[in-house]
Every structure is written in structure tokens, then in C-alpha cells.
Amino acid sequence: MNTTVFEPMDMATAETLLKEAKQILDGLGLAFFLRHGTCLGAVRDQAFIPWDDDLDIGSVIGLHGLTAEKVHEAAAEFRKHGYNAEVIDSDLHLSVDLKKSGTQMDWTCYHIIGDSIYQWPAVKIPVSLHENLREIDFLGTKFSVPNPPEEYFRLKYGPDWMTPKQAGEFEQDVLELMEKGAGSGETSEVLRLSETRNPETHTGSLKVVDFNGAYVVGAEVTLATTTILTGMDTARTNEDGLVYFSLPGEACYVVAVELSGNKEVLYLEELKPEVDYLYMPDAENPSGRANALVPR
């Protein structure tokens, strides 16, 4: 794994690509909405959030005539316009990973589960907020957002969503909302963390060390997957600096590690069962890292 540190987008390029995505999807007759930080900035600030590192748009499969086949057709159309487009399927969504001009755009097409969709990391959002989308003025044109957007932000970011937060701060708020909203027995998948190894259930481990490479006793580790409804679990490292886990499968996970009063939320960790990992903090990059856990 190669650790990535996310950098803010070039805002002029981001504006160009978001408008181009609108032209492509409008031309195909596909409804979409702004989501995550792109939506928050557009509604709250009438601008991109200065430290945002990607563009986030979304659609719901089963609403507005969208099908999985149409998602793949749209991905092909993006490729004709010079995008690198990769379609990734999971239990919760069909995600189109779009890249052009050094800028990342994520078009996530959500599967309806019950009466909800699940947004990163697995926050439950009612489908009803996406049935009659609201149009807003943004970047000199019209874009759609969940309706009402205030309810979407409350569910996604918590009651103080109007207060701007730097990168590294909002992730913890989202994680706490997931803790309350997911893991409700809607899946048979199991995700477990423990300071004691059970050879019958645990499929790997995470060792936490400090800046000097010394293992840390009592560090709090939280683990959640972003592609399967497993909920989340928390444990503290044992006398060897270890926690043991059982993963439902190879997937993208959110890992939060708190030591010495500081918490880092790693929200894009690609983990596999049967692998032991190592976590070490980075003084120069206390937040915004991806694939920071390395096999040991």
C-alpha cells in the first residue's frame, strides 16, 4: 500500500468539471444531485469548501428512471469526454470513480435498502429526500440537491452543520452519526474488534505504535466498513499494542485511532482479511491520509 495525502482541489478546474458532468448527465436524461461536501458548500457557502479534495455527486438507482445499465452507459460517455471512469459495485451503491485534469469526482449511485440509502461511511438517509430534488443556483447555473437540504445536512453532519469545520474535524462527527444509525441487524455480516485474539473468529490484527515506533497500550481503535451494513466496533490495544479484528471481506474501511488525546480518522483504508496491519501517526500529516495502514 502507498499512503496518500489528500490535497485541496484546484477550484477553477473543479468548477469546469462539475459543469461538464452536468452537461453529460443532463444530455443522457439522468437526474443527479450534489452530495457530501460539494452540496454543503453549495448550499451553506455558495462556494466550494476551500479544503475539499474532490467533487461529490449522486443518484439513486430506482428513482427518476435510473438503472444499473444506464450507469454503465453514462460511464462510457464520460470516457468519451476524456475521463478515467471506473465503475465499482458494492452492497450499498454502484460507484463511478471519475478522474480528469488531476481532479477526482465521485458519482455514487445508491441502491435503495428498505426506505433508505446509506452514504459514507454508512449513514442512513431516507430515500424520500431524493424523490423531489430541489434546484439551487450554484456557479451560475442550476444544480439539484436533496430536499430539504437542511434535513440532509442534519442527518449527514449533525445538528451543527452550519458551523464550518476543517478537514480532520468533520470525519469524527460523521463517524458518530454512523455509530447511532447503522448496525441495526439488517445484515448477517459481522465486524468485530477485540484486545484478545480468538483464533476461530479473528482474521487479522492492527498494531498501534507512536511517532518513535514504540507500541501503544490502551489506544482506542474504531473500525467500520463503508460498503456493507455491518455497523462498527471499538476496542483498545492490549499490552502488546494490538487489537484483533474479524472483517466481513476485502473492502474499504474507516479506521479511527486515538492515542495521546489525538484522534485520526482514516476514511479510505483498503483492508483484507488474513492480514496484520501497522498504524503509525504522521506528525506532518495529522489528517487527510488514505491507505495509511501498512501490512506488517
Secondary structure, DSSP 8 states (H G I E B T S, - for coil): ---EE-----HHHHHHHHHHHHHHHHHTT---EE-HHHHHIIIIISS--TT--SEEEEEETTSTT--HHHHHHHHHHHHHTT-EEEEEE-SSEEEEEEEETTEEEEEEEE--BTTEEEETTTEEEEGGGGTS-EEEEETTEEEEE-SSHHHHHHHHH-TTTTS---TTTHHHHHHHHHHHHS-SSS-S---EEESS--TTT--EEEEEB-TTS-B-SS-EEEEEESSS---EEEEE--TTSEEEEE-SSSEEEEEEEEETTEEEEEEEEEE-TT-EEEE---TT-SS-EES--EE-
